[in-house]
């Protein structure tokens, strides 16, 4: 009986995901058929007239991927450091409550993160943004964006830092769990040979848990790609096209769908937004599938 229930539960989840994908595809096809621009490479998005739809995802993809990558670049080293501290350096009396505090970051509503980023973090980061633009502006990614004046905290730079805080619990949780499973024989053997704590980390803990850390990072990336409310608050300050700088504002896939809810009264118009949702679904599904595959290989052949 237990085996049957477990099998049925697993089959139900797979069927549910397949049903979501089929629904998105069926609803997206009619709008894609009447789209007057290239869906993948156009920067135009105008769905006000159902008889003259023009929607492309190039700018949406840029803002979504750029903000997520900024978050990942910041969150990965911080999460790895936190996980190592909790598993190898912190005393047991401190590690458990500290881990709870980190996990509590995941319980904060995303709208609170958005307001914090817009009202508090943005003004604090203004000098940093101006400095990066002044001295590294010759690099296109640090050039002046479409937000005027620059450094208002309504750009990809600020959004990426907010996302980093949001995904740290995800990456830290997975990494901490993998690091804690390092075989004691390897750790004790390294200590017996006179290794320092850092040498133990470098020669045993990190090689064993590297794949798990990468898998957890990709799970965090999947979380960042689908974030809606926080990025809607931070990035929706302009409708000007982005210039492919981290100081651009704009819309991600998820925030674009949220902002376009007023147009959800015509199935063709809805289909345009569902098309964007389908792309986000595929990207997120692929990222999570790769993360699970990498995580499943963690530690194999190292014990």
FENUR-V124618 format. One record per helix or strand of 3 or more residues. SS is the DSSP state (H for helix, E for strand). FROM is the first residue (numbers start at 1). TO is the last residue. If there is no record, write none. Layout:
SS|FROM|TO, SS|FROM|TO
This chain:
H|2|34, H|58|89, H|92|107, H|110|136, H|140|142, H|156|180, H|184|192, H|197|225, H|229|235, H|253|259, H|261|263, H|267|296
